[in-house]
Amino acid sequence: MEPQKTPGRTRGGPEPKKSPKPEATGFAEFGLARELLRTVERLGWATPTPVQQEAIPPVLAGHDLIALAQTGTGKTGAYLLPILTVLIDRPRAKPLNPSVVVLAPTRELVQQIDEQVKSLGAGLGIRSMTIFGGVSDRPQISQLMAGVELVVATPGRLLDLIGQRLVHFAELTHCVLDEADRMFDMGFIADLKRILYRMPARRQTLLFSATMPDEIKRLTREFLYQPREVQLAPSKPPEELSHEVWELEPDDKNEALARLLREDYDSVLVFTRTKHRADRVARQLARGGENVAVLHGDRSQKQRDLALDRFKQGDARVLVATDVASRGLDITGIGLVINYDTPRDPDDYVHRVGRTARAKRQGRAVTLLTADEAKYIRKIEQLLKQRIDRYGDDRRNSRSAADDARQRSGSRAEEDQSPAAKTRRRRRSRKPSGAGDTEVRSQTERQEARNHESATPVKDRPTDQPAAVKPVKRVTRRGRSPGSSGRSNRRR
């Protein structure tokens, strides 16, 4: 007897097929559509990643799925390839009735997923669109009314359109929760429940994320029916990534950041804890002559798109961002990630540093650690199950931490000898060192001068700098100041 289905506990669209798990050596072994195989070959995807090998067969068989894997390992392709294979044989979607809904926590991730849909689905006739807030909903409504097969959305704006009866789920077959733990952490749990309860019970639900705490995992099982689980080294950054901690005082962070940026990296991502600090750090770097872009939740959608485009195209060498850029963004070529503020959640550290060392490339992560943040780094080390190398003032001054990392891994030796790198080094050698922290040093010098002045006796001060005279309050014999009533100050 088939178990009773409820809106919360669902079952995949087609009846799951019991097929042996293939030992895939290439994408052709999965049984994907031939049109997709040609696209995959054109994109240069030679062999499936581990998460794709584990996830594609159960998704094609119709099972619900929970997939946990390292960031940057091809999770998006793991669910898009089998879903697009199914959509090829389906009729075109009716207006306001998408067949697939992919939910993601941020606008940037939504746009990135849609770009990959269009890349993989080129020439297949599969229409897709994005739905997110911060922009006018009129173009989104027009696309929905024209009909699309696949929608990539943030929960808030999608729920608004559902409330306006502009999105219906009568023809829906697949629902994907991408970066699901982040959506729960950001407070989207109520919105997700309202969306999932409106979907048909007979659907296939896929949950993908880089991290999944046990309590969140138990909560997500409410929405999946007998899910298959894929777990590939969760909550750990790639092995190609080197970790460093620079121990310093809070006032020394700007100087340490400027020192790191003088090293030869084409793309650097700097994370701060707050939006205000992201703006302040970006202004500081811009005054030092750095090409910098800033990304956080208070920026308009146009500003956020422009910042990402500048960073991706190389117009901005440095991107200063909050954790809005730590989830799911796939930007190639980031060689260095700097935690200006130590993340309080170890999972946030995994997502931040996962922006580098992608696709088996070498990467480096540096955390600027102050004494009051030491408790956070200990939690991170417990998650990584390793102690991160510490670099104090003596080691940083004798030899930079970057030189130590390069000597250990040798990851950037070949790149450093390229003509472009040599040109950048020649240009930087003409600039005075410390250009980025001129204001920081001047502020420190002014403070030291004030401290010296306050500690110098009056008789030893130069005659052209008279000492500040503190006004003395004259008191009469009756204990009151001149002009006072006398009664209020009279001793009693």
N, C-alpha and C positions, 0 to 999 in steps of 0.2 A: 504493500500500500504506500503510495507516494505521500511524503510528509506534507502537512498543510502549509501553504505558503502565505506569508503576510507581507505587507509593504516593506517591513524592515528586513526580513530574511528572505532573500530572493534566490532564484535559480536562473542559470544562464538560458539564453534563447533556445538554441537547439539542444536536443538530448546529448549529453556528453558521450563522446566516443571513447571506448577503451582501446587505446592504441599504444604499442610499446614506445618507450621514449627513445628517439633516434639519437645515434651518435653522429651529430651533424658536423660535417667537415666543411660545408658551404651552405649558402642559403637555399640552393636547389633541393637539398635534402628535406626541407620542411614541407614541401608541397605548396609553396606560395604561387601566386598567379605569375604567369610568364611575363606579363607586362611589367610587373614589379621587379622580377629578377633582372630584366634589362635595365631598369632604372637603377637598381642597386649596383649593377656592374658599371654603369655610367658614372655613378657617384664615387666609385672606387672602394666600395665596401667588399673587401676580399673574403673575409671570414667572419662569422658571427662572434660577438663578444660573449663571455660566459653567461651574463644575464639573459642575452637573446637566445642562447642555446637552451637554457632552462625554461624560459617563459613562453616562447612562441608555440611549442607543441601543445601545452594545456590550453592556451588561449584559442588556438585553432580547433581544439577538440570541444570547446564550448564551456569550459570550467571557469568558475570565478577564481580570482587569483590575488594573493598578497605577495609582492615581490620586494625584497629588501636587498639593496646592492650599493656599492660605492658610487659616489657621484662621478659623473663623467664616464660611465661604462656603457652607455647606449640604452638606457631605460626607455627613452622615448621611442626609439626604433623597435624595441621589444613589443610594444603594444600597437604601434601604428601599422607595422607590416601585416600582422594577421587581420587587423580590423579592415584595412584597405582591401585585402584579399576577399573578404566577405562582401564589402560594399560594391565591388566590381560587378558581381552577379545580381545585385538588387536593383529594382527599378528606381528611377529618380525620385527624390523626396518631394512630398507635397509642400505647399506653402505653410510656414509656421510649424512644420512637423519634422525636425531633424531625426536622423537615424542614430547618430552617435553624439554624445555630449562628453567632453573632456573638461574637468574642473581643475583649476590651478590657483594658487594663492595670490599671485601678483600679475600686474599688467605685462611686465617684461617677460615673464615666463609664458603667459598666454600668447604673446606675439611670437616668441621663439618657437613654441610648439606648432603654431599655424604656419610659420615659415617652413618647418620640416614637413608638414602635411603637403604643402604646395610643391615642395621639392620632390617628395616621393610619389605624389599623385599626379605629376605633370603628364598630360596626355591621357589620363584615365577617365576624364569627364566627371571627377568627383569634386563637388563644390564644398568649400569650407569658409568659415568666417570667424571673427573674434568678437567677443562681447565682454566689455569691461567698463568701469566707471571713469569719471574724470573727463569724458568727452560727450558730445551730443549723441543721443540715442537714435536720431532720425536715420542716419545711414545704416545703423544696425537693424532697425525695423524694416527698412527697404529691402535689405538682403534677406531677412527672414521671410518676408512676404513673397519674394521671388523664389524661395525654396533653396535649402542647402542640405547636404547630407551630413556634414560634420560641423559641430559647433565647439569652439574652445572658449571657455568663459571663466570669469571670476564669480564666486557665489553671489555676491551682493547684487550686481547689475542683472544677472540672470534671474534672480528672484524677483526683482522689480518688473522685468518684462513678463514673467509668469503671472504676476499679480495683475498686469494689464491685459492678460489673455492673448499675448503675442507669441507665446511659446507653448506648444502642446507636445505631449509625449506618447500619443497614440501609436506612432510608428517606431518608437525608440527600441533599439535592440542592445546597445552597449552604453555603459557609463564607466568612465575612467576617472579615478581620483589620483592626480599627479601631485607629488610632494604633499601627501595626505597629512603627515604629522604636522607640517607647518600650518596647514589650514586649521587643524584643531588648535594648535598653539596660538594662532592669531585670533581666536574667538569665533571662527566660522562654523562651529559645531551645530548651533541652532539653525543657521541657514542651510547647512548641508542636510540636516534631518528633514527640513521642510521641502527641500528639492527632491530628495530620494523618496520620500513618502508619496510624492505626486507621480513618480515613475511607475511603469507597469511592474508587477511582481515578477513576471517572466522576462527577465533581462539578464545580461551578463555584466558583472561588475568587476572591475580590475583596479587594484590599489597598488600604486608604485610610490616608493620613497627611498631616500638614502638612509634614514633612521626611523625607528619605530619603538618607542618605549613600551614596556609591557602593558601599562594601564591604557595607553592609546590603542594598542593592538587589540585588547579585549573589547574596547569600545567599538572599533571598526567592524568587528565580527557581527555586530548587530545588522549590518547592511549587506553582508555577503553570505551566500549559501554554500556550505561545505567547500570553502576555498582551498585550492592547492597553494602551497607555500614554497617560495623560492627565496633562499637566504644565502647570499654570497658575501661573507666577511662584512656584516653591517657595521656602521658606526666607526669605520676606520678610514683614514685618508689613504691615498695610493702609496705604494712602497717607494715609488720614484721621488717622493716628496721629502725634503730635508726640513727639519724643525729647529728653530732657534728661539731662545728667550734672552732679551737684552734687559738686564736689571738696571734701573736708573731712577732718578728722582722725577717727580711730575714736571718740574720746570725744564728738564733736559729732553723731553720728548720731541720738541720741535727740532732741536739740534741733531738728535739721533735720526729723525726722519730725513732731514736734509742730507745727512751723511749717507744714508742708504740710497737716496735718489741720485747721488753723484756716481753710483756704480752703473755699469753698462747693462741696463735692461731696457728693452724696447717698450714693454707694457708693464705697468705696476698698478696694483689694486690696493687701495688703502681703506680699511674699515674703521669706522668710529661708532660709538654707542648711540649718540644722539644726532638729530638733524642739525641743531645749532652748531655742534662741534664740527660736523662735516663742512658746513659753510665756512667756519672760521679757519679750519685747516686749509681748505681750498683757496681762500683769499691769501693766506700766508704764503702758500706755494706760488700763487700767481704773482705776488709782489716780488718773489725771488726769481722770476723769469721762467717758471715752469709752465708748460702747456698742460692744463689741468681741466677736468670736467667733474661735475658734482652730481650725485644721484641720491635722492631720498624721497620720502612719501609726500613732503610738502611741495615738491616741484610739480608744475603742470605736466600734462601728458606730452605736450609739445617739447618742453624742456627736457623731459626724461628721454624722449626719443632722440633728441639732438645730442644729448650727452652720450648715449650708447653708440650712436652712429659715429661721433667724433672719436670715441675710444676704439671702436672696432676698425675704423679706417686708418688709425694711426695719427690723426690730427691732434689728439690729446694723448700724451704719453702716460699720464696719471689719471686714474679715476678714483675720486674720494666718495665713499658711499656708506650708507648704513646697511643693516642686514637685509634690506629690500633687494640687494644685488647678490646675496649669498646663496640663493636657492635656484638651482636649475639653469642658470645662465651659462651658455656654452660659448665662450669667447676664446678663440684660439690664440696662442702666443703669449699668454700672461706668464712671465717668468718669475715674478715676485709678488707675494701677498704680504701686506704689513698690517698687523692688528695694532692700530694706534691705541685702541682701548681693548683690554683683554675681555673676550666674551664671557659672560657669566654662566652660560649653558654650554656644556661640553659638546652637545650636538651642533650648536651654532658654530663652534670652532671647526668641526668637521666640514660643514657646508662652506664656511669662509675659505679655508685653505684648499678646498676641493676645486676652486676656480683655477688653480694652477696644477701642473703635473697631470694634465688630461691626455688621454689616448697614449699612455705609456711614455710621455715626455717627462723630462726632468723639471722639477720645480722647487721653489724655496719659500718657506713661510717664516716670518720674523714677528715675534710678539714683543711689544714694548711694555715691560712689566714694572709696575710700581709696588711698593711694599703692601699697600692696602688691597692689591689685586692678587696677592700670592695664593689665597685660598681657591681662586678660580683656576689657576694653572694646575694646582694639585688635582682637582677633579678631572681636568683634561688629561693629565698623565695617567690617572686611573683608567680612563676610558681607552686611551691608546696602549695601555699596559707597557709603558716605557717612560724613562725619564728624559726630558728634553734638555739639551745642552744649554747651560747658562753662560752668559757673557757679561762680565762686569766691566768697570771702567778700565782696569788694567789690561784686559785682553783686547778690548775694543781699540785702545790707544796703541798697543804694540803691533797689532795686526788685525785688520778688519775681519768681522765675522764672515763676510762673503768670501774672502780668500781661504779661510778655513774650510768653508763648505765646498768650494771648488776643488780644493786639494783632496778632500775626502771622496768626492763623486766624479770630478773631472767632467761634469755634465756640459759646461759651457765653453770648454777649451776650443772646440772647433768653431763655434759661433764668434768667439772673441777675435779670431784671426780673419774674419770676413772683411771685405773692403768697406762695407757699411759701418761696421763696428770701429774700424780704424779711423774712418772719417769723423765719426762722432767723438772719438777720443781726442783727435786733433782739435776739433772745435772747442771741446770743453777745456782743453789745456790752455786756450787763449783767455778763458774767463777767469777772474779772480776766484780763488777757492772760498767757499763759505758764502757764496752769493745768496743762497736761499735762507740763511739765518742771520742776515745783517741786522734786522730789526730786533731779533731775540738778543744778540750780543749787546746792542746799544741799550736796550732796556736793562740788561744785567749791569752794564757799566754805570748807568745812571743811578741804579739802586745802590751799588757799591759806593759811589761818590756820596750819596746821601748818608749812608751809614758811617762813612769816614768823617763826614762833617759833624755829625751828631756826637761822635766819640772824641773829637778834638777839643781841648780846653780853649776857652775864650781868648786867653792871652796869647796862644800859639796860632790863632787864625790870622790870615792876611788882613791888612787894614782896609782893603777894598771890599771885604765881605763882612760887614758888621753882624754880630750875633743877634739873633732874634731876641728881643726883650719881652719877657712875660709881664703883662701889666699887673701891678700890685694894688690890691684893694686897701684904700685908707680906712682906718677905723678910728672913730673918735673915742673919747674917754668913756662915754656911756655905752660903747659896744655897737655903734650903728654907723653905717656909711653916710657920707654927706648926702643930703637931699632925701634920706629915708624918713619915715614917720617916727621912728624911734620906738614906738610901742611894739611893733612886730618883732624887732630885733633885740629888745631889752631883755636882759637876763632875768630869769624868774626863779 
